[in-house]
Amino acid sequence: MATETLTKSDAITQSLRAAVDRNFNDQVAFLQRMVQFRSVRGEEAPQQEWLAQQFADRGYKVDTFSLADVDIASHPKAAPMDTIDPAGSMQVVATADSDGKGRSLILQGHIDVVPEGPVDLWSDPPYEAKVRDGWMIGRGAQDMKGGVSAMIFALDAIRTAGYAPDARVHVQTVTEEESTGNGALSTLMRGYRADACLIPEPTGHTLTRAQVGAVWFRLRVRGTPVHVAYSETGTSAILSAMHLIRAFEEYTKELNAQAVRDPWFGQVKNPIKFNVGIIKGGDWASSTAAWCELDCRLGLLTGDTPQEAMRGIEKCLADAQATDSFLSENPAELVWSGFQADPAVCEPGGVAEDVLTAAHKAAFNAPLDARLSTAVNDTRYYSVDYGIPALCYGPYGQGPHAFDERIDLESLRKTTLSIALFVAEWCGLRKL
């Protein structure tokens, strides 16, 4: 079969647009089914098994494996997984092989979601995937199962239009993006490489130009429990934890005051974010708390490393404890509990970006804008560690990690077309 040479033609664009539209009701139903899986950390396997079957039904060669299968802990960039069993964290890679002369591609998205929180604070049940007024509402609909549906149905549209990519394409669904990044890393350790990578995170159809790094850590604080009637003779681990929180808040202010030096985030207000995401402690309302645990996250800027950020965290903790009479003698335990993520920059002017810019313009009739992200995404492994050009670009939604998370379905439709056009130009097309 001859390689199609008209990948830039209006005819190809219109045929892909028509194919995306023809398949879109199926795509919405596909996304609804994805959202209905409660794929929180440690419970992603049913979602991955369903996706593996979906890929097999499409004729892809499917590789399903766990993080234990690649000995993830042996990699120097692997992050600690705390209490999660690597053997239960499943990854799926679906490959469309081709002996064509086009450029190879990885399309990758994560299917793990953060917990939904109190269900009564949602307007609609978080895993019902309700469609209303052009939106789909549900945990993971925006972050990032919508993008996963876009990359799958972009390839479906190419096939519906009578073509196939003229190059090898890997379609990957991974876990651990919300906590360590080890899922993405495992696919690279497994040997999956390509000439470029596209990750359709919900960027509002902008390109992520730069992202911060992040470190997760846990503080285990002890106290001296006594009856509240004699509280002055004991100590409260909760109050000690509050002292440490205030210290890290001040430290973060110092870091942000220095952030003007960063070539990308220097003009962004407070780009370094500190967060206490989980707090547990105490056993009884009338006893001073004997224990308290804090799960925290701190960002870092381009040019810095996670190891430098970790040393800063250690110093902040030591300095704070030195000023407290109890903590100075009974220091908190510091545990690295997740992300040790590098910051990353998508340098302007790459060939893959040029192709995406043209595809976006054809789909949206608008220029491709860039954004700076004070969160992390998986592109860092491809670009920083493996030298693979990596683009983070996807649909528009609202409320990531929030109540009533939702994705704009018209944005999803256009983003699916944009990805299909990107694949067509990057990989080339051949007639079926």
Buried (B, 14 or more C-beta within 10 A) or exposed (E): EEBBEEBEEEEBBEBBBBBBEEBBEEBBEBBBBBBBBBBBBBBBBEBBBBBBEBBEEBEBEBBBBBBBBBEBEEBEBBBBBBEBEBEBBBBBBBBBEBEBEBBBBBBBBBBBBBEBEEEEEBEBBBBBBBBEEEBBBBBBBBBBBBBBBBBBBBBBBBBBBEBBBBBBBBBBBBBBBBBBBBBBBBBBBBEBBBBBBBBBBBBBBBBBBBBBBBBBBBBBBBBBBBEEEEBEEBBBBBBBBBBBBEBBEBBBEEBBEEBEEBEBBEEBEBBBBBBBEEBEBBEEEEBBBBBBBBBBBBBBBBEBEBEEBBEBBEEBBEEBBEEBEBBEEBBBEBBBBBBBBBBBBBEEEBEBBEBBBBBBBBBBEEEBEBBBBBBBBBBBBBBBBEEBBBBBBBBBBBBBBBBBBBBBBEBBBBBBBBBBBBBBBBBBBBEE
